[in-house]
Amino acid sequence: MSQNPYHFPTPALISFSGGRTSAYMLKKIIDAHNGELPADCHVVFANTGKEVEQTLEFIQKVSDMWSVDITWLELDIFDEKPIYRNKIIDFESASRNGEPFEKLIRRKKMLPNPVMRICTAELKMAVLNRFMRSQGYKEWSNVVGLRYDEPRRVANQRRSNELGKNKYWSYAPLFDDQKTVRDVAEFWKKSNFDLDLPNYGGKTLVGNCDLCYLKGTQTKVQILKEKPELADWWIKMEEFVAQEKKSFGSNYKATFQERISYIDLLKLSEQKKIDLLDDDTRSCFCTD
């Protein structure tokens, strides 16, 4: 294989989250292939319906500005087999109110949590894998935007490679090229377009799923101070699952995370002074 980290075996799936890091990786890959990706190299975005509008606009702008085809997909769920299927969408038809995510929760009658990340598994990974199989591939390269300053995530990825858990072999070209969040920030400073969301020390707080349960408590509360209406969907999902599980007893409380519900987070955000020690943001498949 070439020593260039942006050259990898094809067929290949380039997982595009819609964030600055994965877009930067995509540009490096395009440039490494003289401006045109191989025909069997697929750039795919899996929409959960909880991405903010600016993310969707950014994905479309990347496609237009860099003349790259991006396949937009969503999970769809049916009563008859196959129950889980992919739905091809585009910028205009993409769900914007959490519809694919809500279908999954209502189907399973459970919420994802830090231990059982059914959202990542079904809304992202299964959708991407299903797409590649639909193209006739039995094995492929999976290319993800993990940076040099994310060694733990890369180590987990490579451990999966060694264990042979998947039909694909994962590559992290930004890690191999020793690119960090600083390199990503510098690239977008010089670019003629950017993701229209604030960048806090290399982090886009509201990027990807707006109030993802893996974001730290302080992060979610800060987001809710600015956009309290974002809590509505998350509260509705917690209330739905609590109602479904009421047989466990009247004190059963369904939450995306054990420590605090989204209605409690909303109440916290309404306080003038908040003293929170916890901001343990965890990594997700939905990279920046």
N, C-alpha and C positions, 0 to 999 in steps of 0.2 A: 504494500500500500504506500501511496505517496507520503512524504514527510509533512506535507501541508495538512494541518489539522482540519482544514475546511474541505478536504477531499476525503470521501469515505465511500465504502462499497454501496452500490445501488442494487436493487431498488431501495429507496430510503424514504422515510417519513420525517419531515421537519415539523416538529410540534411548535405551533405558534400560539402563544398565550394571549397576545395582544398587548404585551408590556414592552417597555423600552429595551430590556436585556434581550428578549427573544427576537425583537426586530433588529437589533444591532447584530446579533448572530446571523440572522437571515441575510443581511446586507454583506457581511463578510463572506458568506457562502456564495452569494451571487457574484461578487467581485472575483472570488477564487475560480469561478467557472466562466470568466470573461463576459459576465453580464447575462448569461442565459443558463438556467438550470437544466440538467439532463431530463429527458422526457419521463424517466422512471423515478424522479425525485419529486415528491409531493409535499406541498406546504399546506397544512391543515389546521384550522381553528375549530375547536369544539365549544359551542356556546351553551352555557348553563341557563341563560335567561336572567342571571343576576349581575352580569357585567354592566358597568355604567355606560352611558351613551358615548362618552368620550373614547372609551376603549374600542367600541364598534367603529366609530368614525376614524380612529387611528388605523385600524386594520384595513379599512377601505382605502385610506390614503396611502398606506404602504404599498398596496396592490397597484394603485394608479401611478404613484410617483416612481416606483421601481419596475414597473411593467412585469409584475410577477403574478401568476395565477395562484389564488388562495382558495382552497375548498372550505366552505363554511358548512358545518354539520351540527345537528342537535340529536339528542336521544328522543325517540318517540316510543310509546308503549301501547300495546294492543291487548285485547282479551284473548285473541286466538294466536297460536304459534306461527312464526316466531314472535314471542311477546315483546322482546327488546329489538328495536330496529333503528337504523339511522334515517334521519330526515335531512335532505339537502336543502340548504337555505342560502340567503345572501344578505347583504346589508339591509335591504328593505324589509325582508320577511323574517329576519331574526327575532326571536322572542325577547321581550324586554321587561317582562313582569314575572320572571321566575318560573314560567310554565313547565319547561322540561324538568327542572329541579322539583317542582311541586308534584308532578306526575310520579316521579320516583318515590317521593316520601309517601304519597297516598297509596301507591302500589305495595310498598314494603311495610307500611304502617309503623315506620320507625324513623328516627332522626339520625343523621350521621353524627359522629363525634370524633374526638382526637384518636380514639383507638380503632373504631370501625368507620373508615372514611368511604362510605358507600357512594358519596357524591363524586369523589375523585375516581373511584373504581368504575362507576357506571356512566357518569356524565362525560368523563374525559377519556380514560384509558380504554375502556371497552368500545367506545365510539370510534376512537382512532384505530384500534386493532381490527374492528369490524370493517372499517373502510379499506384497510390494506388487504384484508382477505377478499373483499369484494372486487379488488383489482386483479385477483388471481395469484397473489403472492402468498407463499407459505412461510417464507422467512424474509426479513428485511432489516435495514439499519434504522434505529430510532435516534434521532438527533435532537438534543434538548439544550436549552440555554442555561446551563449551569456554569458559573464563573469560577475563577481561580480562588476567590475569597469565600467559596462555598465548598470546602473540601469534604465536610461530613456528608453532604448530599451526594457528592460525586462518589465517595467511598461506598455509600449504600447502593448506588446505581451499579457500580462495578462488582459489588458482591453478588448482586442479582445476576449479572453476566456470568460470573464464575459458577454460580449454582445452576445455571441453565434453566431458570424459572420461566423464561419467556420465549416466544417464537422469534424475537428480534434481539439484536445486539445493540446496546445503547452507546452513543458517542456524545461527548461533551467538548466540542471543539474550543469553546472559550476557555475552559479549564486548561486544556492542553496548550493553548496559546498564551496562558498566564494573563488573561484579561480580567480586570476587576471592575467593581462598580464605578471606580474613578474613570476608567477608560470609556465605559458606557456613557457617563455623564458628559465627558469631553466631546464625544461623538455628536451627541444631540445638541450641545451648545453651538456646534458649527453647522448643524443641519439646517436646511431651508424649510423644514417642518418638524413637528414634535407632537408627542402625546399631550393633550391639553389638560393635564392634571398636575398638581404641585408635586415637586420632587423634594422629599425631606431626607437629606443625607443618603441619597441613593434609593430611598424607598418611596413607592407610590401608595400612600395609605389606603386610598379608596379604590385602587386598581383591582382588576379581576372581580371576584364576587364581593359586592360592596361591603357587607358586614360579616364576612367569613368568620366562623367560630374559631378558626386558628389564629386570627389576629388577636393581639394582646388586649386586655381589658381597657387600658388607657387609650389605645388606638381606636377601639370601637366607640368609647365614650366621646372622644374628640370628634369623630365622624358624626355622631348623633347630635352633638351640640350644633353642628352646622347644618345637618340634614336629618332632623328627627323623624321625618316621614319614612326613612329607609327602614325603620324598625318594624313597620306594619306587617310586612310579609313574614319576617322571622317570628314575630309574635304569633301570627296566624298559624304557622306551621307547628309551633310548640303547643298551641292550644288544640290543634287537630289531633296530634299524637296523644296528648294527655287525655282527651275524650275517648280515643280508641282504646287506651290502656286503663280506663277507669276501673276495670274489674280488679286491678291490683290494689285498689283501695282509694278512699277519698283523698288521701294525702299524696297520691302519686303525682309527681311533677316532671313533665317531660321537658328536657332542655337539650340544646346542642352541646352544652358542656356542663359538667357537674356543678361548678361553683356558682353560676349566676345565670338567670334567665334573661331573655332580651327585654322583657317588660321592666325588669329591675335595672338593666343597663340604661333604658330610656329614662327611668326615674333618676338615676345617678347623673345623667347628662343635664338634667334640669336644675341641679344644685349649683349654686354660685361658686362654692369652693369644694373641690373634690380632692381627697387624699387617697390616692391609689398607689400601692407598691407594685402591683402585678402588671407587667406588660410583656408577658412571655409569648411573643409571637412565634408561631411554629411554621415550619416549612410545609408547603403543599406541592402537589404536582403542578399546580397553576403557577408557574414561575413568573417573575416580573417581566 
